[in-house]
Amino acid sequence: MNVKRSTDWIYPWVFYLTSGLLYTAILLRSFLLYQGTPFLGQVLGLLLFFLILFLAEIMLSSRVGGWFHLYLGLQTILVSLLIYGPDFKEYDYFTLLYAILGMQALRQLSFQTGISWILSFFILFGYPFFMFEGPLEGAIRLLMFGSVITFLASYALAARRAQEARSHNQSLMQQLQETNLQLQAYSDTLEQLGVARERQRLARELHDSVTQTIFSMTLTT
């Protein structure tokens, strides 16, 4: 129990820290890149909307059914607008936002559904690489950014399965404790029945012995 309480907090904080660092880096990069251009307000507005939806997901996913798929759809549209924006200057770093979405997908959804979302992310950010950078450069960038997304998503999946395994082990331990309590109660019941039977046997023997003694005394008298 103490081990579980001391480790369950690790993955959420690693996820939030990683997401925060990625988002901050992208935000600062966007500000430096688009400073003094008419696109700065549009880019910062889309990034702000991404952050608002990210915070809303934390509060609503456990309460509103079906919200998470809508969340992923909206976030995918936002990232696509950033990648396919009016100015294709240094657009590749926006693909790191898909790393955040990939971690969330494998954290919240089944393995097959999460992988489907991640594959769609690869298609969306891989297409402009090949279209604007050429086959070789596009493949290099796809592998580079795709490896980051795959690594972080794999960590999210491994952490989720570790948490599920701990929860399963805790459930088995609780069932074992309940079974031990039942066995202890059954053993106590059997012990009480054994004591009662022994008392009845002694009572019968004592009764027979007293009866025989009184009968012998009567005959003697």
Phi, psi and omega in degrees: 000314180294323178297317180298314180297329184277347183245339184296335182282344190295308185298311180305319182288325174296319179297311181296320180295314179298315179297319179295319179294316178298313182296318180297317179298317179294320180296314179294319178298319179295318181296316180292323184285320186257007179298131181083007178248160178288355183267353185299313181297320180295315181294314180295325177296317178295320178293323177295319177297322176301316180295319180298315179294323178299315178292324178294325179297322180298324184271332190255337187299326181278355185243325186251117179290138179079356181293327188295320178295320176297319178301310180299321179297315180294318180294323178297320177296317180299314180295321178297321177296324177290319181288315182263034183290184183292337180235112184274029181278119177051054183275347191296328185292342175295338180296340179294341174296333177293336176296320177297314180294324179296319177297317180294322182297313180282347176278325187257328190255172174293164184300313182296316180293318179298317178297322178299316177297317182295320177298321176295325176298317180299319180294318184293318181269345178282328182300311180294332176300310181289328184286319186255341183252347183093164185300312185291307179297323178297319179295321180296314181292323178298316179293321183293306181286326178295327179293323178295313180297317181296318181297311182293321177294322178295322177297317179299319179294316180297319179294320179297315180293326176295319178295319178295321179294320177295319179296320178295317179296322178295320178296318178296321179296320179295318177297321178296319178296319178296320178295319178297320178296319178296318179295321178296318178295319177296319179295319178297320179297315179297321179295318178296320177296321179295318178296318180296318179297319180296321177296318179297320179296315179296323179296318178296316180297319179294320179296316180295321181294317179295320179298316180295322180295315180295321179296318179296319180295323178295315178298317180297317179296000000 
